[in-house]
């Protein structure tokens, strides 16, 4: 982090550890099954995640004062043959019929981007 500041470096940091991403990154892109589902300022996303996967992902991170972790439930989709529509819909607590039929586009909502039918006009 010191070198990043001293030399004005930009890093592309790819990880499955979202807690580490928080400390390393200024901006993050959350991916699910090969698709970006949410992207923006790391503080905004961690304080108020918009996409249901991001919400569940953050609930699965151990923190001081929280005993119960809530990892996403359900089966992970096949990357060879992904489900139609939103790839997260089989595991999503907010899935609607449109989620099973059409893939949501990444749209701008305030200062970030999110791909979810909860935020798109149908």
MOWOJO-V790883 format. One record per pair of residues at least 12 apart in sequence whose ideal C-beta (glycine too) atoms are under 6 Angstrom apart, sorted by the first residue. I is the first residue (numbers start at 0). J is the second residue. Records with the same first field share a line. If there is no record, write none. Layout:
# MOWOJO-V790883
I = J + J
This chain:
# MOWOJO-V790883
17 = 56
18 = 60
21 = 41 + 45
24 = 41
26 = 40
27 = 41 + 44
29 = 53
31 = 52 + 86 + 87
32 = 76 + 81 + 86
34 = 86
36 = 50 + 52 + 114
37 = 49 + 50 + 53 + 113
38 = 112
39 = 110 + 111
49 = 113
50 = 113 + 115
51 = 91 + 93
52 = 87
55 = 71
71 = 90
73 = 89 + 90
84 = 98 + 99 + 100 + 101 + 102
85 = 98 + 103
97 = 116 + 121
98 = 116
103 = 115 + 116 + 119
106 = 119
